């Protein structure tokens, strides 16, 4: 299945810096005339052309309504992200971090997915990118990913005491509501539903009838809906919470057709044990710690950098007319 053009050219799934990468990775090839400089970061330029392309990419991805309130604030936020990327690339160079051709090749292959080579190159061209420029963007993104891995991710530690403390303080998060596992048969007419319902009450095999007669996609699994809690499915499905296990429901009409349900199993409400959720808590605490350390680290890097911004150019209203 093909991704949208914006996602294919901009999306990079390997780091928490997905938005940062999207903004940095979609810069067009620079024109022959020297563009105006919007910011300098330790002597390296961010041009207004790079910024405008990044801004348009975000507007396209998130929708104009997202930024309709305060374009000045949006432009400043995007520039801050571009500056962060520049600082991170400089830090990666300072630390001697490198990525191999094989790493770049594998990342490009993953991002291209099912697109044929010729078609993908045409997509790049239509966005003002050459394969060489896009490869450079991917390489930079990998450098940032490796920098974060070496500097932040590898330092993370979560103790058993922290996990237990989180569990005690957030027990409500681990309350499992009543769950039901059910199957369904969905048909188009009430007459067909009545015929099937009579067969089921007479002992017909529910799975076989669902596979043969149901028009719902879950027919491939014998109508299996899996486990769900009240409210997760359309309200017509809530009838299953009134039934005992191994019982057949009355016929239920919905916008999708006529349903017959069978309750396979019921799970009473309960609190999950620490053993069940230890992995989830550990990952949550790791994520929180990484976010906190990363934010602090980038703030320190930026505080040490020589950053100069042409605020007048950034806020000029004529730059926003066509965005």
C-alpha positions in Angstrom: 0.0 0.0 0.0 1.5 3.4 -1.0 2.0 6.2 1.4 1.0 9.8 0.6 3.7 11.9 -1.1 4.3 14.1 1.9 4.7 11.1 4.2 7.0 9.2 1.8 9.3 12.1 1.3 9.3 13.5 4.8 8.5 10.7 7.3 11.3 9.1 9.2 10.3 6.6 11.9 13.5 5.8 13.6 13.7 8.6 16.2 11.4 10.7 18.5 12.5 13.6 16.3 9.9 12.8 13.6 8.6 16.3 13.2 12.1 17.8 13.3 13.2 15.4 10.6 10.2 16.1 8.5 11.0 19.8 8.5 14.7 19.4 7.8 14.4 16.6 5.3 12.1 18.3 2.8 14.3 21.2 1.7 14.4 21.8 -2.1 17.5 22.1 -4.1 18.9 25.7 -3.7 18.6 27.9 -6.7 21.6 29.3 -8.4 21.1 32.8 -7.0 22.1 33.1 -3.4 18.9 33.1 -1.1 18.4 35.4 1.8 19.8 34.1 5.1 17.2 33.7 7.9 19.5 32.4 10.6 23.1 31.6 11.3 24.0 28.7 13.6 27.7 28.6 14.6 28.5 30.1 11.2 26.2 27.8 9.2 23.2 29.4 7.4 19.5 28.5 7.3 18.0 30.2 4.3 14.6 31.7 3.8 14.0 29.2 1.0 14.7 26.2 3.2 12.4 27.7 5.8 9.5 28.4 3.5 9.6 24.8 2.1 9.6 23.4 5.6 6.7 25.7 6.6 4.7 24.6 3.6 5.4 20.9 4.4 3.9 21.4 7.9 0.9 23.2 6.6 0.3 20.4 4.1 0.7 17.7 6.7 -1.3 19.2 9.6 -3.8 21.3 7.6 -4.0 25.1 7.4 -6.6 25.3 10.1 -4.0 24.1 12.6 -2.0 27.2 12.1 -4.7 29.7 11.3 -4.6 31.3 14.8 -1.1 32.8 14.9 1.2 32.4 11.9 3.9 34.4 13.5 4.1 31.9 16.4 4.0 29.0 14.0 6.9 30.4 11.9 9.0 30.9 15.0 8.3 27.4 16.2 9.3 25.9 12.9 12.5 28.0 12.8 13.4 26.8 16.3 13.1 23.2 15.1 15.3 23.9 12.1 17.9 25.5 14.4 17.7 22.5 16.6 18.5 20.2 13.7 21.4 22.3 12.7 22.8 22.2 16.2 22.4 18.5 16.5 24.1 17.8 13.2 27.0 20.0 14.3 27.2 18.1 17.6 27.2 14.8 15.7 30.1 16.0 13.6 32.0 17.3 16.7 31.6 13.8 18.3 32.8 12.0 15.1 29.6 10.1 14.6 29.2 8.5 11.3 26.7 6.3 9.4 27.7 3.7 6.9 26.5 3.4 3.3 24.8 0.2 4.3 22.8 1.9 7.0 21.7 4.6 4.5 20.8 2.0 1.9 18.6 0.1 4.3 16.9 3.2 5.6 16.2 4.4 2.0 14.8 1.0 1.1 12.5 1.0 4.1 11.2 4.5 3.3 10.7 3.8 -0.5 8.6 0.7 0.3 6.7 -0.6 -2.7 7.4 2.4 -5.0 9.1 1.4 -8.3 12.4 3.3 -8.8 11.3 5.4 -11.7 8.0 6.4 -10.1 9.7 7.3 -6.8 12.3 9.4 -8.6 9.5 11.3 -10.4 7.9 12.0 -7.0 11.2 13.4 -5.8 11.5 15.5 -8.9 8.0 16.9 -8.5 8.9 18.0 -5.0 12.1 19.8 -6.1 14.4 17.0 -4.8 17.0 15.0 -6.5 17.8 11.4 -5.4 21.2 12.7 -4.3 19.7 15.5 -2.2 17.2 13.1 -0.6 20.0 10.6 0.2 21.8 13.4 2.0 18.7 14.2 4.0 18.3 10.6 5.0 22.0 10.4 6.0 21.6 13.5 8.2 18.5 12.0 9.9 20.4 8.8 10.7 23.3 10.9 12.2 20.8 12.6 14.5 19.3 9.3 15.5 22.7 7.8 16.3 23.7 10.9 18.2 20.6 10.6 20.4 21.2 6.9 20.9 24.8 7.4 22.0 24.2 10.5 24.1 20.8 9.9 25.7 19.2 6.5 25.1 22.1 4.5 26.3 22.2 6.3 29.6 18.6 5.6 30.6 18.0 3.5 33.7 14.8 2.6 35.6 15.0 0.9 38.9 12.6 -1.7 40.3 11.7 0.7 43.1 10.6 3.3 40.5 8.4 0.8 38.8 6.8 -0.2 42.1 6.2 3.4 43.1 4.6 4.2 39.8 2.3 1.2 40.0 1.2 2.2 43.5 0.5 5.8 42.5 -1.3 5.0 39.3 -3.3 1.9 40.1 -6.4 3.4 38.4 -4.5 3.1 35.1 -4.3 -0.6 35.5 -7.9 -1.3 36.2 -9.3 -3.6 33.5 -12.9 -3.1 32.8 -15.3 -6.0 32.1 -14.4 -7.6 28.7 -16.3 -9.8 26.4 -15.0 -12.0 23.6 -17.7 -12.4 21.0 -18.3 -13.6 17.4 -20.8 -12.2 15.0 -22.7 -13.0 11.8 -23.8 -10.0 9.7 -26.2 -10.3 6.8 -28.0 -7.9 4.6 -31.7 -8.9 5.2 -33.8 -9.6 8.2 -35.2 -12.7 6.5 -31.8 -14.3 6.1 -30.9 -13.3 9.7 -34.0 -15.1 11.0 -33.1 -18.3 9.0 -29.6 -18.3 10.4 -30.8 -17.5 13.9 -33.1 -20.6 13.9 -30.3 -22.8 12.7 -28.0 -21.6 15.4 -30.6 -22.1 18.1 -31.0 -25.7 16.7 -27.3 -26.3 17.2 -25.6 -25.2 14.0 -21.9 -24.4 14.2 -21.5 -20.6 14.6 -18.0 -20.4 13.2 -19.0 -22.4 10.0 -22.1 -20.2 9.4 -20.1 -17.0 10.0 -17.4 -18.1 7.6 -19.9 -19.1 4.9 -22.7 -16.5 5.3 -21.5 -13.3 7.0 -20.7 -10.2 5.0 -18.5 -8.7 7.6 -14.6 -8.8 7.1 -14.2 -10.8 10.3 -15.9 -13.8 8.5 -12.3 -14.9 7.7 -11.9 -15.6 11.4 -15.3 -17.1 12.0 -16.8 -13.8 13.0 -14.3 -13.4 15.9 -14.4 -9.8 17.3 -11.8 -10.5 20.0 -12.0 -9.0 23.4 -13.6 -5.6 23.9 -15.0 -3.4 26.6 -18.4 -1.6 26.6 -18.2 1.5 24.5 -15.3 0.3 22.2 -17.8 -1.0 19.6 -20.9 0.6 18.1 -23.7 0.7 20.7 -25.6 -2.1 19.0 -22.8 -4.4 20.1 -23.5 -3.7 23.8 -26.1 -6.4 23.9 -23.3 -8.9 24.4 -22.7 -7.6 27.9 -26.2 -8.8 28.9 -25.5 -12.4 27.8 -23.9 -15.3 29.4 -21.0 -17.2 27.8 -21.9 -19.6 25.0 -25.2 -18.0 24.4 -26.7 -16.6 21.1 -28.1 -13.1 21.0 -31.4 -12.0 19.4 -31.1 -10.4 16.0 -29.8 -6.9 16.2 -30.2 -4.3 13.5 -27.5 -1.7 12.8 -26.4 0.5 9.9 -24.2 -2.3 8.8 -27.0 -4.9 8.5 -28.5 -7.6 10.8 -26.2 -9.1 13.4 -26.3 -12.3 15.4 -23.8 -12.5 18.3 -22.4 -15.3 20.3 -20.5 -14.7 23.5 -17.4 -16.8 23.8 -16.0 -15.6 27.1 -16.5 -12.9 29.8 -13.8 -11.3 31.9 -14.8 -9.6 35.1 -13.4 -6.2 36.0 -10.0 -6.5 37.8 -6.8 -4.8 38.6 -3.8 -6.0 36.6 -0.9 -7.3 38.7 2.5 -5.6 38.8 3.9 -8.6 37.0 1.4 -8.1 34.1 2.2 -4.4 33.7 5.9 -4.2 34.7 7.1 -4.0 31.1 4.6 -1.3 30.2 5.6 0.8 33.3 9.3 0.3 32.5 8.8 1.6 29.0 6.7 4.5 30.1 9.3 5.6 32.7 12.1 5.2 30.1 10.2 7.4 27.6 9.5 10.0 30.3 13.2 10.0 31.3 14.4 10.2 27.7 12.0 13.2 26.9 13.2 15.0 30.0 17.0 14.4 29.4 16.7 15.1 25.7 14.9 18.4 26.3 17.5 19.5 28.8 20.4 18.4 26.6 19.2 20.3 23.5 18.5 23.4 25.6 22.2 23.2 26.8 23.5 22.7 23.3 21.5 25.7 22.0 22.6 27.9 24.9 26.3 27.3 23.9 25.7 27.9 20.2 26.1 31.2 18.4 22.6 31.7 17.0 21.6 34.8 15.0 18.1 35.2 13.6 16.9 37.8 11.1 13.6 38.4 12.9 12.5 41.0 10.5 12.8 38.6 7.6 11.0 35.9 9.6 8.0 38.0 10.4 7.6 39.7 7.0 4.0 39.3 6.0 4.7 39.0 2.3 6.5 35.7 3.0 3.2 34.1 4.2 0.9 35.1 1.3 1.3 31.9 -0.6 1.6 29.4 2.3 
